[in-house]
Amino acid sequence: MLENWLIEDRGTTQEWTLNRPAARNALSRDTRRELESLVEAVAHKPLVRSVIITGAGDQAFCAGADLKERRGMSEDEVRTWLHDLRRTLGAIEASPKVFIAALNGAAFGGGLELALACDLRVAARKVMMGLTETRLAIIPGGGGTQRLPRLVGLGAARDLILTGRKVDAEEALRMGLVERVAKGVGHAGALDAARALSNEVGQCGPVALAMAKAAMLQGADLPLEQGLTYEYDCYQQTIPTRDRLEALAAFAEKRPPVFKGE
């Protein structure tokens, strides 16, 4: 039984809504634990190709760690929290499913780190985001110092992390922090844009999506020749699939393919 997440099935997409609007959808220990169980479960759902993660309401996608809960933690408990958060966000990054963060409202600290662990990010207009931890005398501990530079470059990442400043959706788009900005605002605007993106993903073969994601993730830090070898290995896993043959048949018959992840 989930207490902090709302789950909706929409064809090849699942929508997960972080449902703690009174706490600005902050990440608590229970919220993280439930999220990890969801990530583990969806990996074994062959019909699901993408997952949209968003927040309840129009104010916040996720304001970061639950600071009220954090005040009651011992130093060892904080260390455990960081270890667990890194594992959960790493599971999202490594999942065979395509994760889309629909930023309906503010995304700060751990909230933005959650978005960074996703494959794609869509922001509603007027949304603000940032890794603000240095202003709390700590640093990003959920992968922000590593994923942000890889996404936007070291200079832009330094600008954000070493100042703790916040950027709006348009600036985030220009620097490559988000891939798309919605036409609308708030929850509805973010979801409309994320659903359009997930529909595009849904037209692709599930095995191909998983292999393409793995090739990019694992190959990013390899020398080019090793990365090309890894890409070749991933490609080979798509060759014996029924979906590949279905795509060829659909092309010849001038119809949309019906992929089954086989």
Contacts in CASP RR format, 6 or more apart in sequence:
PFRMAT RR
TARGET T0000
AUTHOR 0000-0000-0000
METHOD contacts of the structure
MODEL  1
MLENWLIEDRGTTQEWTLNRPAARNALSRDTRRELESLVEAVAHKPLVRS
VIITGAGDQAFCAGADLKERRGMSEDEVRTWLHDLRRTLGAIEASPKVFI
AALNGAAFGGGLELALACDLRVAARKVMMGLTETRLAIIPGGGGTQRLPR
LVGLGAARDLILTGRKVDAEEALRMGLVERVAKGVGHAGALDAARALSNE
VGQCGPVALAMAKAAMLQGADLPLEQGLTYEYDCYQQTIPTRDRLEALAA
FAEKRPPVFKGE
2 34 0 8 1.000
2 38 0 8 1.000
3 30 0 8 1.000
3 34 0 8 1.000
4 18 0 8 1.000
4 19 0 8 1.000
4 20 0 8 1.000
4 28 0 8 1.000
4 30 0 8 1.000
4 31 0 8 1.000
4 34 0 8 1.000
5 16 0 8 1.000
5 17 0 8 1.000
5 18 0 8 1.000
5 19 0 8 1.000
5 31 0 8 1.000
5 34 0 8 1.000
5 35 0 8 1.000
5 38 0 8 1.000
6 16 0 8 1.000
6 17 0 8 1.000
6 19 0 8 1.000
6 56 0 8 1.000
7 14 0 8 1.000
7 15 0 8 1.000
7 16 0 8 1.000
7 17 0 8 1.000
7 38 0 8 1.000
8 14 0 8 1.000
8 15 0 8 1.000
8 17 0 8 1.000
9 48 0 8 1.000
10 195 0 8 1.000
10 198 0 8 1.000
11 47 0 8 1.000
12 47 0 8 1.000
12 48 0 8 1.000
12 49 0 8 1.000
12 50 0 8 1.000
12 198 0 8 1.000
12 201 0 8 1.000
12 202 0 8 1.000
13 48 0 8 1.000
13 49 0 8 1.000
13 50 0 8 1.000
13 51 0 8 1.000
13 52 0 8 1.000
13 195 0 8 1.000
13 198 0 8 1.000
13 199 0 8 1.000
13 201 0 8 1.000
13 202 0 8 1.000
14 42 0 8 1.000
14 45 0 8 1.000
14 48 0 8 1.000
14 50 0 8 1.000
14 51 0 8 1.000
14 52 0 8 1.000
15 51 0 8 1.000
15 52 0 8 1.000
15 54 0 8 1.000
15 191 0 8 1.000
16 35 0 8 1.000
16 38 0 8 1.000
16 51 0 8 1.000
16 52 0 8 1.000
16 53 0 8 1.000
16 54 0 8 1.000
17 54 0 8 1.000
17 55 0 8 1.000
17 56 0 8 1.000
18 25 0 8 1.000
18 31 0 8 1.000
18 53 0 8 1.000
18 54 0 8 1.000
18 55 0 8 1.000
18 56 0 8 1.000
18 61 0 8 1.000
18 62 0 8 1.000
19 25 0 8 1.000
19 55 0 8 1.000
19 56 0 8 1.000
20 26 0 8 1.000
20 28 0 8 1.000
20 31 0 8 1.000
20 56 0 8 1.000
21 55 0 8 1.000
21 56 0 8 1.000
21 57 0 8 1.000
21 59 0 8 1.000
21 60 0 8 1.000
23 63 0 8 1.000
23 66 0 8 1.000
23 68 0 8 1.000
24 59 0 8 1.000
24 60 0 8 1.000
24 62 0 8 1.000
24 63 0 8 1.000
24 106 0 8 1.000
25 55 0 8 1.000
25 56 0 8 1.000
25 60 0 8 1.000
25 61 0 8 1.000
25 62 0 8 1.000
25 63 0 8 1.000
26 62 0 8 1.000
26 63 0 8 1.000
26 64 0 8 1.000
26 65 0 8 1.000
26 66 0 8 1.000
26 67 0 8 1.000
27 62 0 8 1.000
27 64 0 8 1.000
27 65 0 8 1.000
27 66 0 8 1.000
27 85 0 8 1.000
27 110 0 8 1.000
27 111 0 8 1.000
27 114 0 8 1.000
28 66 0 8 1.000
28 69 0 8 1.000
29 69 0 8 1.000
29 81 0 8 1.000
29 84 0 8 1.000
31 66 0 8 1.000
32 81 0 8 1.000
32 84 0 8 1.000
32 85 0 8 1.000
32 88 0 8 1.000
33 84 0 8 1.000
35 88 0 8 1.000
36 84 0 8 1.000
36 87 0 8 1.000
36 88 0 8 1.000
36 91 0 8 1.000
39 88 0 8 1.000
39 91 0 8 1.000
39 92 0 8 1.000
39 95 0 8 1.000
40 91 0 8 1.000
42 48 0 8 1.000
42 51 0 8 1.000
42 95 0 8 1.000
42 97 0 8 1.000
43 95 0 8 1.000
43 96 0 8 1.000
43 97 0 8 1.000
46 206 0 8 1.000
46 260 0 8 1.000
46 261 0 8 1.000
46 262 0 8 1.000
48 97 0 8 1.000
49 97 0 8 1.000
49 98 0 8 1.000
49 198 0 8 1.000
49 201 0 8 1.000
49 202 0 8 1.000
49 204 0 8 1.000
49 205 0 8 1.000
49 206 0 8 1.000
49 209 0 8 1.000
50 97 0 8 1.000
50 98 0 8 1.000
50 99 0 8 1.000
50 100 0 8 1.000
50 198 0 8 1.000
50 201 0 8 1.000
50 202 0 8 1.000
51 95 0 8 1.000
51 97 0 8 1.000
51 98 0 8 1.000
51 99 0 8 1.000
51 100 0 8 1.000
52 100 0 8 1.000
52 101 0 8 1.000
52 102 0 8 1.000
52 191 0 8 1.000
52 194 0 8 1.000
52 195 0 8 1.000
52 198 0 8 1.000
53 99 0 8 1.000
53 100 0 8 1.000
53 101 0 8 1.000
53 102 0 8 1.000
53 114 0 8 1.000
53 115 0 8 1.000
53 118 0 8 1.000
54 61 0 8 1.000
54 101 0 8 1.000
54 102 0 8 1.000
54 103 0 8 1.000
54 104 0 8 1.000
54 187 0 8 1.000
54 190 0 8 1.000
54 191 0 8 1.000
54 194 0 8 1.000
55 61 0 8 1.000
55 62 0 8 1.000
55 102 0 8 1.000
55 104 0 8 1.000
55 105 0 8 1.000
55 187 0 8 1.000
56 187 0 8 1.000
57 104 0 8 1.000
57 186 0 8 1.000
57 187 0 8 1.000
58 104 0 8 1.000
58 105 0 8 1.000
58 185 0 8 1.000
58 186 0 8 1.000
58 187 0 8 1.000
59 105 0 8 1.000
59 106 0 8 1.000
60 104 0 8 1.000
60 105 0 8 1.000
60 106 0 8 1.000
60 107 0 8 1.000
61 101 0 8 1.000
61 102 0 8 1.000
61 103 0 8 1.000
61 104 0 8 1.000
61 105 0 8 1.000
61 106 0 8 1.000
61 107 0 8 1.000
61 111 0 8 1.000
61 115 0 8 1.000
61 127 0 8 1.000
61 129 0 8 1.000
61 190 0 8 1.000
62 107 0 8 1.000
62 108 0 8 1.000
62 110 0 8 1.000
62 111 0 8 1.000
62 112 0 8 1.000
62 114 0 8 1.000
62 115 0 8 1.000
63 106 0 8 1.000
63 107 0 8 1.000
63 108 0 8 1.000
63 109 0 8 1.000
63 111 0 8 1.000
64 108 0 8 1.000
64 109 0 8 1.000
64 110 0 8 1.000
64 111 0 8 1.000
64 112 0 8 1.000
65 81 0 8 1.000
65 109 0 8 1.000
65 110 0 8 1.000
70 78 0 8 1.000
70 81 0 8 1.000
73 81 0 8 1.000
82 141 0 8 1.000
82 142 0 8 1.000
85 110 0 8 1.000
85 113 0 8 1.000
85 141 0 8 1.000
85 142 0 8 1.000
86 141 0 8 1.000
86 142 0 8 1.000
86 143 0 8 1.000
89 113 0 8 1.000
89 114 0 8 1.000
89 116 0 8 1.000
89 117 0 8 1.000
89 142 0 8 1.000
89 143 0 8 1.000
90 117 0 8 1.000
92 99 0 8 1.000
92 114 0 8 1.000
92 117 0 8 1.000
92 118 0 8 1.000
93 117 0 8 1.000
93 217 0 8 1.000
94 217 0 8 1.000
96 206 0 8 1.000
96 209 0 8 1.000
96 210 0 8 1.000
96 213 0 8 1.000
96 214 0 8 1.000
97 209 0 8 1.000
97 210 0 8 1.000
98 119 0 8 1.000
98 120 0 8 1.000
98 198 0 8 1.000
98 201 0 8 1.000
98 209 0 8 1.000
98 213 0 8 1.000
99 117 0 8 1.000
99 118 0 8 1.000
99 119 0 8 1.000
99 120 0 8 1.000
100 118 0 8 1.000
100 119 0 8 1.000
100 120 0 8 1.000
100 121 0 8 1.000
100 122 0 8 1.000
100 194 0 8 1.000
100 197 0 8 1.000
100 198 0 8 1.000
100 201 0 8 1.000
101 107 0 8 1.000
101 114 0 8 1.000
101 115 0 8 1.000
101 118 0 8 1.000
101 120 0 8 1.000
101 121 0 8 1.000
101 122 0 8 1.000
101 194 0 8 1.000
102 122 0 8 1.000
102 124 0 8 1.000
102 190 0 8 1.000
102 191 0 8 1.000
102 193 0 8 1.000
102 194 0 8 1.000
103 115 0 8 1.000
103 121 0 8 1.000
103 122 0 8 1.000
103 123 0 8 1.000
103 124 0 8 1.000
103 127 0 8 1.000
103 129 0 8 1.000
103 169 0 8 1.000
103 178 0 8 1.000
103 190 0 8 1.000
104 124 0 8 1.000
104 127 0 8 1.000
104 186 0 8 1.000
104 187 0 8 1.000
104 189 0 8 1.000
104 190 0 8 1.000
104 191 0 8 1.000
105 124 0 8 1.000
105 127 0 8 1.000
105 128 0 8 1.000
105 186 0 8 1.000
105 187 0 8 1.000
105 190 0 8 1.000
106 127 0 8 1.000
106 128 0 8 1.000
106 129 0 8 1.000
107 114 0 8 1.000
107 115 0 8 1.000
107 127 0 8 1.000
107 128 0 8 1.000
107 129 0 8 1.000
107 130 0 8 1.000
108 128 0 8 1.000
108 129 0 8 1.000
108 130 0 8 1.000
108 131 0 8 1.000
108 132 0 8 1.000
108 166 0 8 1.000
109 130 0 8 1.000
109 131 0 8 1.000
109 132 0 8 1.000
109 133 0 8 1.000
109 140 0 8 1.000
110 131 0 8 1.000
110 140 0 8 1.000
110 141 0 8 1.000
110 142 0 8 1.000
112 129 0 8 1.000
112 130 0 8 1.000
112 131 0 8 1.000
112 144 0 8 1.000
113 131 0 8 1.000
113 140 0 8 1.000
113 141 0 8 1.000
113 142 0 8 1.000
113 143 0 8 1.000
113 144 0 8 1.000
113 147 0 8 1.000
115 121 0 8 1.000
115 129 0 8 1.000
116 143 0 8 1.000
116 144 0 8 1.000
116 147 0 8 1.000
116 148 0 8 1.000
116 151 0 8 1.000
117 143 0 8 1.000
117 147 0 8 1.000
119 213 0 8 1.000
120 179 0 8 1.000
120 180 0 8 1.000
120 197 0 8 1.000
121 177 0 8 1.000
121 178 0 8 1.000
121 179 0 8 1.000
121 180 0 8 1.000
122 178 0 8 1.000
122 179 0 8 1.000
122 180 0 8 1.000
122 181 0 8 1.000
122 182 0 8 1.000
122 190 0 8 1.000
122 193 0 8 1.000
122 194 0 8 1.000
122 197 0 8 1.000
123 129 0 8 1.000
123 169 0 8 1.000
123 172 0 8 1.000
123 173 0 8 1.000
123 178 0 8 1.000
123 180 0 8 1.000
123 181 0 8 1.000
123 182 0 8 1.000
123 190 0 8 1.000
124 169 0 8 1.000
124 181 0 8 1.000
124 182 0 8 1.000
124 184 0 8 1.000
124 185 0 8 1.000
124 186 0 8 1.000
124 187 0 8 1.000
124 189 0 8 1.000
124 190 0 8 1.000
124 193 0 8 1.000
125 169 0 8 1.000
125 181 0 8 1.000
125 182 0 8 1.000
125 183 0 8 1.000
125 184 0 8 1.000
125 185 0 8 1.000
125 186 0 8 1.000
125 189 0 8 1.000
126 168 0 8 1.000
126 169 0 8 1.000
126 185 0 8 1.000
126 186 0 8 1.000
127 168 0 8 1.000
127 169 0 8 1.000
127 186 0 8 1.000
127 190 0 8 1.000
128 166 0 8 1.000
128 167 0 8 1.000
128 168 0 8 1.000
128 169 0 8 1.000
129 166 0 8 1.000
129 167 0 8 1.000
129 169 0 8 1.000
129 172 0 8 1.000
129 177 0 8 1.000
130 160 0 8 1.000
130 164 0 8 1.000
130 165 0 8 1.000
130 166 0 8 1.000
130 167 0 8 1.000
131 140 0 8 1.000
131 144 0 8 1.000
131 148 0 8 1.000
131 160 0 8 1.000
131 161 0 8 1.000
131 164 0 8 1.000
132 164 0 8 1.000
132 165 0 8 1.000
132 166 0 8 1.000
133 139 0 8 1.000
133 140 0 8 1.000
133 141 0 8 1.000
133 161 0 8 1.000
133 164 0 8 1.000
134 161 0 8 1.000
134 162 0 8 1.000
134 163 0 8 1.000
134 164 0 8 1.000
135 164 0 8 1.000
139 145 0 8 1.000
139 161 0 8 1.000
140 148 0 8 1.000
140 161 0 8 1.000
144 161 0 8 1.000
145 157 0 8 1.000
145 161 0 8 1.000
148 157 0 8 1.000
148 160 0 8 1.000
148 161 0 8 1.000
148 177 0 8 1.000
149 155 0 8 1.000
149 157 0 8 1.000
149 158 0 8 1.000
150 220 0 8 1.000
151 157 0 8 1.000
151 176 0 8 1.000
151 177 0 8 1.000
152 160 0 8 1.000
152 175 0 8 1.000
152 176 0 8 1.000
152 177 0 8 1.000
156 175 0 8 1.000
159 165 0 8 1.000
160 167 0 8 1.000
167 175 0 8 1.000
167 177 0 8 1.000
169 178 0 8 1.000
169 181 0 8 1.000
170 181 0 8 1.000
172 178 0 8 1.000
172 181 0 8 1.000
173 179 0 8 1.000
173 180 0 8 1.000
173 181 0 8 1.000
179 197 0 8 1.000
180 193 0 8 1.000
180 197 0 8 1.000
181 193 0 8 1.000
182 189 0 8 1.000
182 190 0 8 1.000
182 192 0 8 1.000
182 193 0 8 1.000
183 189 0 8 1.000
183 192 0 8 1.000
183 193 0 8 1.000
184 190 0 8 1.000
184 192 0 8 1.000
184 193 0 8 1.000
201 209 0 8 1.000
203 256 0 8 1.000
204 259 0 8 1.000
205 243 0 8 1.000
205 247 0 8 1.000
205 257 0 8 1.000
205 259 0 8 1.000
205 261 0 8 1.000
206 243 0 8 1.000
206 259 0 8 1.000
206 260 0 8 1.000
206 261 0 8 1.000
207 237 0 8 1.000
207 238 0 8 1.000
207 241 0 8 1.000
207 243 0 8 1.000
207 261 0 8 1.000
207 262 0 8 1.000
208 238 0 8 1.000
208 243 0 8 1.000
211 234 0 8 1.000
211 235 0 8 1.000
211 237 0 8 1.000
211 238 0 8 1.000
212 234 0 8 1.000
214 234 0 8 1.000
215 227 0 8 1.000
215 230 0 8 1.000
215 231 0 8 1.000
215 234 0 8 1.000
215 235 0 8 1.000
218 227 0 8 1.000
218 230 0 8 1.000
219 226 0 8 1.000
219 227 0 8 1.000
219 230 0 8 1.000
219 231 0 8 1.000
222 230 0 8 1.000
238 244 0 8 1.000
241 261 0 8 1.000
241 262 0 8 1.000
242 260 0 8 1.000
242 261 0 8 1.000
242 262 0 8 1.000
243 257 0 8 1.000
243 259 0 8 1.000
243 260 0 8 1.000
243 261 0 8 1.000
243 262 0 8 1.000
246 257 0 8 1.000
246 258 0 8 1.000
246 259 0 8 1.000
246 260 0 8 1.000
247 257 0 8 1.000
247 259 0 8 1.000
249 257 0 8 1.000
250 256 0 8 1.000
250 257 0 8 1.000
250 258 0 8 1.000
251 257 0 8 1.000
END
